[in-house]
Amino acid sequence: MELGMVQVMPSFGWQGVSDQQVYDEEVRQAVLADELGYDHLWVVEHHFEDYSFCPDNFVYLAHIAALTRRIRLATGAVILPWNIQPLRVAEKAALLDTLCGGRLILGLGRGLSRREFSQFGVSMEEARDRFDEMAPMILEALETGVMEEHHGRHFDQPRAPLRPKPFKSFRDRTAQVAMSSDSVQVAARLGVQMMSFYFKPDEAHRAEFDTYRAAFRQQHGKAPKPPLLALMTVCDSDAARARENAERHCATYFRSIVYHYEMMNEHFAKTKGYTEYGAGAEAMRAAGLEDVVRAYVDQQLWGTPDQILRKLEARRAAVGDVGVLCAFRYGGSPFEVSERSMRLFAAEVLPVARAWQSPPEQRQAAE
C-alpha cells in the first residue's frame, strides 16, 4: 500500500500567520516526511488566496529535493490550462527530475477554481480541451526527449528537444487528478495513475475507481496502479483529542474549499466540462452547508493509530485497493499537532498498512 503525504499550502484558519511562516512550516514537514519514511510528497498548485498558495510546485519541489534524499516528489498537480505552454511544463519536469535523481512523479490536473481561471485570463470553458491537447504532448516529449511539431486547436509547436534530456522514463510515474467521470476516462486513456481528494460518498468513489480500472485494462491490457486518495489526517494517541482536532480543523479546511471553489454556486452547471460539479453543488445546497461539513469531517482520516487502521481497512473494502496521501497541515492546525500526527502515523500506521496486500479479487484481476 502506497502511503504518502500531500501539502495543501494554506494560511486559511490561522491568525496572524505570514506567508513566510507557512512555507517554513511546510518545508520542515516535507523534510520530516523524508526522515520518517513516507513514500512520496505531493504539493498542489494554487494561486492568490489564503485557501492555498503554491504558484509553482516545480520550484518548491526543487528546493525540497536539495533537502531530502529518498522520498519521491510529486506535483499534485500542475494545472495544465494555467501553464500556457506545454513545452515549458515538459522542460521543467525534465529539469526537476534531473536535479532530484529521478524521484519526480508528474501529477497533472485541469483546474476547478473560477477565480484562478479568471485571473489567468483563461476561460474555464476551454479547460478540458486545453488539458486534452496538452497532456499527450507533454507525456510523449518526456518519453522521447523531443516535443514534436504540433498544430492543434490551442497550440502551435515547432519541434523542440528537451535539455536536459529526461532522466528516465515517466511511463510509470505520472498521475492525474480525476474527480469527474470525463477526467476518469482521460486518466485511463493516458495510462496514468488516478489521484482524488476524498469528499464523495464511498459508492461514488467506488464507481469511479471501477470505471477507471476497467477502462485502463481495456486500453492498455493490464491493471493500473491503485488510485491514490488524499485525506485530511489527524493521528493521536488520545481518541477524544483526535476527534476534537478533526472536528475543528477538517471543518475549517472544508469551509475554505467551499469558499474558494464557490462549491454551492450555480456557475458549474452553466460551464462547459463542469456539469457534474453543478449537480454536486445542487446536492450540497439541498443538504445545507452544516450537514455537508459534518459529512466531510466524518469521511476524513482521524483517530488513534488503531482506529485509523480500521478506517483504512473499511475504506479499502468499500472502494477497492487504494494508496493514501495524508494531509497533516490544514485548517489552522497548530504545528505541534501536525507534527505529532505525522510522527505517530509513521511509527504505528505505516508499517502495518504498508504490509497489506491487494484484496483477493483485485490481485486476480491484475494477473
RAWORA-V120911 format. One record per pair of residues at least 24 apart in sequence whose C-alpha atoms are under 10 Angstrom apart, sorted by the first residue. I is the first residue (numbers start at 0). J is the second residue. D is the distance in Angstrom with one decimal. If there is no record, write none. Layout:
i->{I;I}
j->{J;J}
d->{D;D}
//
This chain:
i->{0;0;0;0;0;0;0;0;0;0;0;0;0;0;0;1;1;1;1;1;1;1;1;1;1;1;1;1;1;1;1;2;2;2;2;2;2;2;2;2;2;2;2;2;2;2;2;2;2;2;3;3;3;3;3;3;3;3;3;3;3;3;3;3;3;3;3;3;3;3;3;4;4;4;4;4;4;4;4;4;4;4;4;4;4;4;4;4;4;4;4;4;4;5;5;5;5;5;5;5;5;5;5;5;5;5;5;5;5;5;5;6;6;6;6;6;6;6;6;6;6;6;6;6;6;6;7;7;7;7;7;7;7;7;7;7;7;7;7;7;7;8;8;8;8;8;8;8;8;8;8;8;8;9;9;9;9;9;9;9;9;9;9;9;9;9;10;10;10;10;10;10;10;10;10;10;11;11;11;11;11;11;11;11;11;11;11;12;12;12;12;12;12;12;12;12;12;12;12;13;13;13;13;13;13;14;16;18;18;21;21;22;22;22;24;24;24;24;25;25;25;26;26;26;26;26;27;27;27;27;28;28;28;28;28;28;29;29;29;29;29;29;29;30;30;30;30;30;30;30;31;31;31;31;32;32;32;32;32;32;32;33;33;33;33;33;33;33;34;34;34;34;34;34;35;35;35;35;35;35;35;35;36;36;36;36;36;36;37;37;37;37;37;37;37;37;37;38;38;38;38;38;38;38;39;39;39;39;39;39;39;39;39;40;40;40;40;40;40;40;40;40;40;40;41;41;41;41;41;41;41;41;41;41;41;41;41;41;42;42;42;42;42;42;42;43;43;43;43;43;43;43;43;44;44;44;44;44;44;44;44;44;45;45;45;45;45;45;45;46;46;46;46;46;47;47;47;48;48;48;49;49;50;50;50;50;50;50;50;50;50;50;50;51;51;51;51;55;57;57;57;57;57;57;57;57;58;58;60;60;60;60;61;61;61;61;61;61;61;62;62;62;63;64;64;64;64;64;64;64;65;65;67;68;68;68;69;69;69;70;70;70;71;71;71;71;71;71;71;72;72;72;72;72;72;72;72;73;73;73;73;73;73;73;73;73;74;74;74;74;74;74;74;74;74;75;75;75;75;75;75;75;75;75;75;76;76;76;76;76;76;76;76;76;76;76;77;77;77;77;77;77;77;77;78;78;78;78;78;78;78;78;78;78;79;79;79;79;79;79;79;79;79;79;79;79;79;80;80;80;80;80;80;80;80;80;80;80;80;80;80;80;80;80;81;81;81;81;81;81;81;81;81;81;81;81;82;82;83;83;83;83;83;83;84;84;84;84;84;84;85;85;85;85;85;85;85;85;85;85;85;85;85;86;86;86;86;86;86;86;86;86;86;86;86;86;87;87;88;88;88;88;89;89;89;89;89;89;89;89;89;89;89;89;89;90;90;90;90;90;90;90;90;90;90;90;90;91;91;91;92;92;92;92;92;92;92;93;93;93;93;93;93;93;93;93;93;93;94;94;94;94;94;94;95;95;95;96;96;96;96;96;96;97;97;97;97;97;98;98;99;100;100;101;101;101;101;101;101;102;102;102;103;103;103;103;104;104;104;104;104;105;105;105;105;105;105;105;105;106;106;106;106;106;106;106;106;106;107;107;107;107;107;107;107;107;107;107;108;108;108;108;108;108;108;108;109;109;109;109;109;110;111;111;111;111;111;111;111;112;112;112;112;112;112;113;113;113;113;113;113;114;114;114;115;115;122;122;123;123;123;123;123;124;124;124;124;124;125;125;125;125;126;126;126;127;127;127;127;127;127;128;128;128;129;129;130;130;131;131;131;134;134;134;135;138;138;138;138;138;138;139;139;140;140;141;141;141;141;141;141;142;142;142;142;142;143;143;144;171;171;172;174;174;174;175;175;176;176;176;177;177;177;177;178;178;178;178;179;179;179;179;179;179;179;180;180;180;180;180;180;181;181;181;182;182;182;183;183;183;183;183;183;183;183;184;184;184;184;184;184;185;185;185;186;186;186;187;187;187;187;187;187;187;187;187;187;188;188;188;188;188;188;189;189;189;190;190;190;190;190;190;190;190;190;191;191;191;191;192;192;192;192;192;193;193;193;193;193;193;193;194;194;194;194;194;194;194;194;194;195;195;195;195;195;195;195;196;196;196;196;196;196;196;197;197;197;197;197;197;197;197;197;198;198;198;198;198;198;198;198;198;198;198;199;199;199;199;200;200;200;200;201;201;201;201;201;201;202;202;203;204;204;204;204;205;205;205;205;205;205;206;207;208;208;208;208;209;209;212;212;212;213;216;216;220;221;221;221;222;222;222;222;222;223;224;224;224;224;225;225;225;225;225;225;225;226;226;226;226;226;226;227;227;227;227;227;228;228;228;228;228;229;229;229;229;229;229;229;230;230;230;230;230;230;230;230;230;231;231;231;231;231;231;231;231;231;231;231;231;231;232;232;232;232;232;232;232;232;232;232;232;232;232;232;232;233;233;233;233;233;233;233;233;233;233;233;233;233;233;233;233;233;233;233;233;234;234;234;234;234;234;234;234;234;234;234;234;234;234;234;234;234;234;234;234;234;235;235;235;235;235;235;235;235;235;235;235;235;235;235;235;236;236;236;236;236;236;236;236;237;237;237;238;238;238;238;238;238;239;239;240;240;241;241;241;241;241;241;242;242;242;242;242;243;243;244;244;244;244;244;244;244;245;245;245;245;245;245;245;245;246;246;246;246;246;246;246;247;247;247;247;248;248;248;248;248;248;248;249;249;249;249;249;249;249;249;249;249;249;249;249;250;250;250;250;250;250;250;250;250;250;251;251;251;251;251;251;252;252;252;252;252;252;252;253;253;253;253;253;253;253;254;254;254;254;254;255;257;257;263;263;299;299;300;300;301;302;303;303;303;303;303;304;304;304;304;304;304;304;304;305;305;306;307;307;307;307;308;308;308;308;308;308;311;311;312;312;315;315;316;319;319;319;319;320;320;320;320;320;320;320;320;321;322;322;323}
j->{38;225;227;320;321;322;323;349;351;352;353;354;355;356;357;37;38;39;224;225;226;227;321;322;323;324;349;352;353;354;355;36;37;38;39;40;227;228;229;321;322;323;324;325;345;348;349;350;352;353;32;33;36;37;38;39;40;41;70;71;72;73;227;228;229;322;323;324;325;326;349;28;29;32;33;37;38;39;40;41;42;72;73;229;230;231;232;323;324;325;326;327;341;29;39;40;41;42;43;73;74;75;229;230;231;323;324;325;326;327;328;40;41;42;43;44;51;53;75;229;324;325;326;327;328;329;41;42;43;44;45;50;51;52;53;75;231;326;327;328;329;42;43;44;45;49;50;51;52;53;326;328;329;45;48;49;50;51;52;53;252;255;328;329;330;331;48;49;50;51;52;252;328;329;330;331;48;49;50;51;251;252;254;255;329;330;331;49;50;247;248;251;252;254;255;329;330;331;332;49;329;330;331;332;333;331;331;49;52;52;328;52;53;59;328;334;337;338;327;328;334;59;60;62;63;66;63;66;334;338;327;328;334;337;338;341;60;63;64;66;67;70;72;63;64;65;66;67;68;70;67;338;341;342;67;69;70;338;341;342;345;63;66;67;68;69;70;71;67;68;69;70;342;345;70;341;342;343;344;345;346;349;69;70;345;346;349;350;69;70;71;324;325;341;344;345;349;69;70;71;72;324;349;353;69;70;71;72;73;102;103;104;324;70;71;72;73;74;75;103;104;324;325;326;71;72;73;74;75;76;103;104;105;106;229;324;325;326;72;73;74;75;76;77;106;73;74;75;76;77;78;106;108;74;75;76;77;78;81;107;108;110;76;77;78;81;110;112;115;112;114;115;118;119;114;115;118;114;115;259;255;259;252;253;254;255;256;257;258;259;260;329;330;255;256;259;329;82;88;91;92;94;95;96;103;105;91;95;95;96;99;103;91;94;95;96;98;99;103;95;98;99;99;95;96;98;99;100;102;103;98;99;99;99;100;102;99;100;102;99;102;103;99;100;101;102;103;104;172;96;99;101;102;103;104;105;106;102;103;104;105;106;107;172;173;174;103;104;105;106;107;108;173;174;175;104;105;106;107;108;174;175;176;194;195;104;105;106;107;108;109;110;174;175;176;194;105;106;107;108;109;110;175;176;106;107;108;109;110;111;126;130;175;176;107;108;109;110;126;127;129;130;131;132;133;134;137;108;109;110;116;119;121;122;123;125;126;127;128;129;130;131;132;133;108;109;110;115;116;118;119;120;121;126;129;130;119;133;119;121;129;133;153;154;133;137;153;154;155;156;129;130;132;133;134;135;136;137;138;140;146;154;156;133;136;137;140;145;146;147;156;157;158;159;160;161;137;161;133;134;137;141;134;136;137;138;139;140;141;144;145;146;161;162;165;137;140;141;144;145;146;160;161;162;163;164;165;161;162;163;137;141;161;163;165;166;169;140;141;144;161;162;163;164;165;166;167;169;161;162;163;164;165;166;163;165;166;163;164;165;166;167;169;163;164;165;166;167;163;166;166;166;167;165;166;167;168;169;172;166;167;172;166;169;172;173;169;171;172;173;174;138;169;171;172;173;174;175;191;172;173;174;175;176;191;192;193;194;134;173;174;175;176;177;186;191;193;194;134;174;175;176;177;178;182;194;134;175;176;177;182;176;259;260;261;262;267;273;276;256;259;260;261;262;267;259;260;261;266;267;270;259;260;261;259;260;270;271;267;270;271;272;273;269;270;271;272;273;153;270;271;272;271;272;273;181;182;185;271;272;273;152;153;272;153;154;182;185;182;185;189;175;185;189;189;168;169;170;173;189;191;169;170;164;165;165;166;167;168;169;170;166;167;168;169;170;167;168;168;223;224;224;224;226;227;226;227;226;227;228;207;208;211;226;204;207;275;276;204;207;272;273;274;275;276;206;207;208;210;211;275;272;273;275;207;211;272;207;208;209;210;211;212;214;215;210;211;212;213;214;215;211;214;215;211;214;215;211;212;213;214;215;216;217;218;219;223;214;215;216;217;218;219;215;218;219;214;215;216;218;219;221;222;223;224;215;223;224;226;223;224;225;226;227;223;224;225;226;227;228;321;225;226;227;228;229;321;322;323;324;226;227;228;229;230;323;324;227;228;229;230;231;323;324;227;228;229;230;231;295;298;299;300;228;229;230;253;291;294;295;296;297;298;299;279;294;295;298;294;295;298;318;298;314;315;316;317;318;317;318;318;228;317;318;319;314;315;316;317;318;319;318;318;318;319;320;321;318;319;361;364;365;364;364;365;365;364;365;366;361;362;364;365;366;365;320;321;322;365;319;320;321;322;323;357;361;318;319;320;321;322;323;320;321;322;323;324;321;322;323;324;325;299;300;322;323;324;325;326;298;299;300;301;323;324;325;326;327;295;296;298;299;300;301;324;325;326;327;328;329;330;299;300;301;302;307;324;325;326;327;328;329;337;340;341;344;299;300;301;302;303;304;307;325;326;327;328;332;336;337;338;339;340;341;343;344;300;301;302;303;304;305;306;307;327;336;337;338;339;340;341;342;343;344;345;347;348;301;302;303;304;305;306;307;336;337;339;340;341;342;343;344;302;303;304;305;339;340;343;344;302;303;304;301;302;303;304;305;306;302;303;302;303;300;301;302;303;336;340;296;297;301;302;303;301;302;301;302;330;331;332;333;336;296;297;299;300;301;302;330;332;292;293;295;296;297;299;301;296;330;331;332;296;328;329;330;331;332;333;292;293;295;296;297;298;299;300;301;329;330;331;332;289;291;292;293;294;295;296;297;329;330;292;296;329;330;331;332;292;296;328;329;330;331;332;291;292;293;295;296;329;330;288;289;291;292;330;330;288;292;287;288;325;326;325;326;340;340;340;343;344;347;348;340;343;344;345;346;347;348;349;347;348;348;344;347;348;352;344;347;348;349;351;352;348;352;352;355;357;358;358;357;358;360;361;355;356;357;358;359;360;361;362;357;352;353;352}
d->{9.7;8.6;9.9;8.2;7.1;5.5;7.9;9.1;9.6;6.3;4.8;7.0;6.3;7.1;7.8;8.7;6.6;8.4;9.9;8.6;9.6;8.1;7.8;4.6;6.3;8.2;9.3;8.6;6.7;9.9;9.9;9.3;6.1;5.6;7.3;9.5;8.9;9.7;10.0;9.5;5.9;5.0;5.9;7.6;9.5;9.6;7.1;10.0;8.2;7.3;8.4;9.9;8.9;5.1;4.9;4.6;5.8;7.6;9.0;9.0;9.8;9.9;9.3;9.9;9.0;8.1;6.3;4.6;6.3;9.0;9.5;9.5;8.4;7.4;9.9;6.9;7.9;6.3;4.9;6.1;8.6;9.9;9.8;8.2;9.3;10.0;9.8;8.0;4.7;4.6;5.9;7.9;9.1;9.3;8.4;5.8;4.4;5.7;7.8;8.9;9.6;7.6;7.0;8.6;9.1;9.4;5.7;5.7;5.0;8.0;9.1;7.5;6.1;4.9;6.7;10.0;9.6;9.7;8.7;9.9;9.3;8.4;6.0;7.7;7.2;8.6;8.6;6.3;5.8;8.5;8.7;8.5;6.2;8.1;8.4;9.1;9.9;7.2;9.1;7.6;7.2;7.7;7.4;8.9;8.4;8.6;7.8;4.9;5.8;6.5;9.9;7.9;7.7;9.5;8.4;5.6;5.1;4.2;6.4;8.9;8.8;9.3;8.1;6.4;7.7;8.7;8.5;4.9;6.5;6.9;8.4;10.0;9.7;7.9;7.9;7.4;8.6;4.9;5.4;7.8;8.1;7.5;9.6;6.9;7.9;6.3;6.7;8.6;9.0;9.9;8.0;6.4;7.5;9.7;8.5;7.8;4.9;4.1;7.9;9.6;9.1;7.4;4.5;7.7;8.4;8.0;9.7;9.1;8.9;9.6;9.7;9.8;9.4;9.4;8.8;7.3;10.0;9.9;9.9;7.9;9.5;8.9;9.7;8.8;7.1;9.0;9.6;9.8;9.9;9.4;8.9;8.7;9.2;8.6;7.3;8.4;9.6;7.1;9.8;8.9;8.4;9.2;9.8;7.2;9.3;10.0;6.6;6.1;9.3;9.0;9.1;8.6;8.4;8.6;9.2;9.9;7.7;9.8;7.6;8.7;8.6;9.8;9.2;6.3;7.4;6.4;5.2;8.7;8.2;8.9;8.5;8.5;10.0;9.9;9.6;8.3;7.1;9.9;9.5;6.1;8.0;9.5;8.3;7.4;7.1;9.4;8.4;9.7;9.3;6.8;8.8;9.4;9.7;9.5;9.8;7.2;7.8;8.5;5.8;6.4;9.1;9.4;9.7;9.8;8.8;5.2;4.4;5.7;7.0;9.0;9.3;8.6;8.4;6.8;6.2;5.1;5.9;8.5;8.9;9.7;9.3;8.3;9.4;10.0;8.6;6.2;4.5;5.6;5.1;8.0;9.9;8.6;9.7;8.5;9.7;8.0;9.5;9.5;8.3;6.5;5.4;5.0;7.0;9.0;9.4;8.9;6.4;4.6;5.3;7.2;8.9;9.3;9.8;7.7;7.0;6.0;5.8;6.7;9.7;10.0;9.3;9.3;9.3;9.1;8.6;9.9;9.2;9.2;7.9;9.9;9.3;6.7;9.2;9.8;9.1;7.7;8.9;9.7;9.4;8.1;8.5;9.0;8.2;9.9;9.5;5.8;7.1;9.9;8.5;6.5;9.6;9.4;9.2;9.2;9.5;9.1;9.6;9.7;9.2;6.8;7.3;9.2;6.8;9.8;9.7;9.8;8.9;8.4;7.8;10.0;9.0;8.9;10.0;9.1;6.1;8.9;7.3;7.4;9.8;9.8;9.9;9.8;9.1;8.4;9.4;7.4;5.4;8.9;8.6;9.3;8.2;7.4;8.9;8.3;9.3;9.3;9.4;9.7;7.9;9.8;7.3;9.4;8.8;9.8;8.5;4.7;6.0;6.9;10.0;9.1;8.4;9.3;5.9;4.9;5.9;8.5;9.9;8.4;5.7;4.4;5.8;6.3;9.8;9.1;8.9;8.9;8.1;6.7;5.5;4.8;7.3;9.5;9.5;8.9;9.7;8.8;7.8;5.1;6.9;7.9;8.4;8.2;7.5;8.6;9.9;9.8;7.6;4.7;4.8;5.4;8.7;9.0;8.4;7.4;6.9;9.5;7.9;6.3;5.1;6.0;8.3;9.0;9.3;9.6;8.8;6.1;4.7;5.2;5.7;9.4;9.6;8.5;10.0;9.5;6.8;6.2;5.7;7.8;8.4;9.8;7.5;5.9;9.4;9.8;7.1;7.7;9.9;8.5;6.1;7.4;8.3;9.3;7.4;9.0;8.7;8.1;5.8;8.4;9.1;5.9;6.2;9.8;10.0;8.4;9.9;8.3;8.1;8.4;7.2;9.8;6.7;9.0;7.3;9.0;9.6;9.8;9.4;9.8;9.5;9.2;9.3;9.5;9.7;9.2;8.3;9.8;9.8;7.9;9.7;9.0;9.7;9.6;9.0;5.6;7.8;9.5;6.9;6.0;9.8;9.6;9.0;8.4;8.9;8.9;8.1;6.9;8.3;9.5;7.0;9.9;8.2;10.0;10.0;8.1;9.5;8.4;9.1;9.6;9.4;9.8;7.1;10.0;9.7;8.6;5.4;7.8;9.3;6.8;6.4;9.2;9.5;8.4;7.6;10.0;9.0;9.0;9.0;8.5;9.5;10.0;9.7;9.2;6.0;7.1;7.8;8.7;8.6;9.5;9.8;9.5;9.4;8.1;10.0;9.9;8.1;9.8;9.8;9.6;7.0;8.8;7.4;7.7;6.5;6.4;4.7;6.8;9.0;9.7;9.0;7.7;6.1;8.0;7.5;8.4;9.6;9.4;9.3;9.5;9.7;7.2;6.2;8.4;9.7;7.4;8.2;7.1;5.4;8.8;10.0;9.0;9.5;7.4;9.3;8.8;6.0;6.7;9.0;9.1;9.9;9.6;9.9;9.1;9.8;8.6;7.5;8.8;7.7;8.8;5.0;5.6;7.3;9.4;7.8;9.9;6.5;4.7;6.1;8.3;9.7;8.5;5.7;4.5;5.3;7.1;9.0;8.7;9.2;8.5;7.9;7.8;6.2;4.7;6.3;9.2;9.6;9.6;9.9;9.5;9.3;8.8;5.8;5.2;7.6;9.9;9.0;9.7;9.8;9.0;8.0;9.0;8.8;9.2;9.6;6.8;9.7;9.8;9.3;8.4;9.3;9.8;6.9;4.9;7.8;9.3;10.0;8.7;6.9;8.1;8.8;9.0;9.9;7.8;7.8;9.0;9.3;9.4;9.6;9.9;9.7;7.1;7.6;8.2;8.7;9.5;6.0;5.0;6.7;8.5;9.2;9.6;7.9;8.4;8.7;7.7;9.5;9.0;8.7;10.0;8.5;6.3;9.1;8.4;8.3;9.0;6.7;8.7;10.0;9.7;9.7;7.8;9.6;9.8;9.7;8.1;7.3;9.7;7.6;8.1;8.5;8.7;9.9;9.5;9.5;9.7;8.7;5.9;9.1;8.5;7.2;6.7;8.8;9.8;8.0;5.6;6.5;7.2;9.9;8.6;9.7;9.5;8.7;9.9;9.9;9.2;9.1;9.8;9.8;9.9;9.2;9.9;9.0;9.8;9.6;9.7;8.8;8.3;9.5;9.3;9.9;8.0;9.5;8.3;9.4;6.7;7.8;9.5;6.8;9.9;8.5;9.0;8.1;8.3;9.5;9.4;9.8;9.5;9.8;6.8;8.0;9.9;7.5;5.7;9.4;8.9;9.6;7.8;6.4;9.8;9.9;6.9;8.3;9.0;9.5;9.6;7.5;9.2;8.1;5.8;7.5;8.5;5.8;4.5;8.2;9.0;7.5;8.6;8.3;7.4;6.6;9.8;9.4;6.7;8.3;8.6;9.2;9.4;9.6;6.5;9.3;8.1;7.1;10.0;10.0;7.7;9.8;8.7;7.7;8.3;9.7;6.7;6.0;7.3;6.1;7.8;8.7;8.2;7.7;4.8;6.3;8.8;9.8;9.2;5.6;4.5;6.0;7.6;9.5;9.0;9.4;9.3;7.7;6.2;5.1;6.2;9.2;9.8;9.5;8.4;5.6;4.6;6.5;9.2;9.9;9.0;9.6;6.1;6.0;6.0;8.7;8.5;7.5;7.5;9.9;9.9;9.4;8.7;9.6;9.7;8.5;6.1;9.2;9.9;7.0;8.3;9.3;9.3;8.3;8.6;9.1;9.4;8.4;9.9;9.0;7.8;9.9;9.9;6.3;6.3;7.4;7.2;8.8;9.8;8.9;6.4;9.5;9.9;9.6;9.8;6.9;4.3;7.0;8.0;9.2;7.3;7.8;9.3;9.2;8.4;8.3;9.9;9.6;9.9;9.8;9.4;9.0;9.8;8.8;6.7;8.2;8.9;9.5;7.2;5.1;8.2;8.2;9.2;8.5;9.0;9.6;8.3;5.7;4.8;6.3;9.8;8.9;9.6;9.9;9.0;7.5;5.1;6.2;8.6;9.2;5.6;4.5;5.5;6.8;6.8;6.1;4.9;5.9;8.4;9.0;9.5;8.7;5.9;4.5;5.9;7.1;8.3;5.5;6.1;9.3;7.3;6.2;5.3;6.0;8.9;9.8;8.6;9.0;5.5;6.0;7.8;8.6;6.0;4.8;6.4;8.3;7.8;9.6;6.5;4.7;5.3;8.5;9.1;9.1;5.7;5.6;5.5;8.6;9.3;8.7;7.6;8.8;9.2;8.7;6.5;4.5;6.4;8.4;9.5;9.0;8.9;8.6;6.7;9.4;9.7;8.1;7.4;9.9;8.8;5.6;8.3;9.6;8.6;8.0;5.6;5.4;5.6;6.2;9.6;9.1;7.5;9.0;9.0;8.7;9.7;7.5;4.4;7.3;8.7;6.4;5.9;9.6;9.7;9.1;8.0;6.1;5.0;7.0;10.0;9.8;9.7;8.7;9.9;7.2;6.0;9.4;9.6;6.9;8.2;7.9;5.1;7.1;9.2;9.5;9.1;7.9;10.0;7.8;6.5;9.7;8.7;5.4;5.5;9.3;9.9;8.4;8.1;9.1;8.4;9.4;10.0;6.3;5.2;7.1;9.5;9.2;9.5;9.6;6.9;6.5;9.4;9.9;9.8;8.9;9.7;9.8;9.9;7.6;9.7;8.4;6.8;8.8;8.2;8.6;6.5;8.5;9.4;9.2;9.4;8.1;9.8;6.3;8.5;10.0;9.6;9.0;7.8;8.6;8.5;8.9;9.1;6.7;4.4;6.1;5.9;9.6;8.5;9.3;7.8;5.7;9.2;9.9;7.8;9.8;9.7;7.4;6.2;9.2;9.0;9.4;9.7;5.9;7.4;9.6;7.6;6.1;9.8;10.0;7.4;8.9;9.7;8.2;4.9;7.4;9.5;9.6;9.6;9.9;6.1;4.3;8.0;9.7;9.2;6.6;9.7;7.4;8.2;9.6;8.0;8.8;9.7;9.8;7.4;8.9;8.1;9.0;9.5;9.3;8.5;9.6;10.0;8.1;9.4;9.3;9.8;9.6;9.0;8.9;9.5;9.5;9.6;7.4;6.6;9.7;9.1;6.1;5.8;9.6;8.3;7.8;9.9;8.8;9.9;7.6;10.0;9.8;9.2;6.6;9.4;8.1;7.2;9.8;8.2;8.8;9.4;9.0;8.1;8.1;8.4;7.3;9.2;7.7;9.9;8.7;5.8;6.5;9.9;9.8;7.3;9.5;8.6;9.8;9.5;9.9}
//
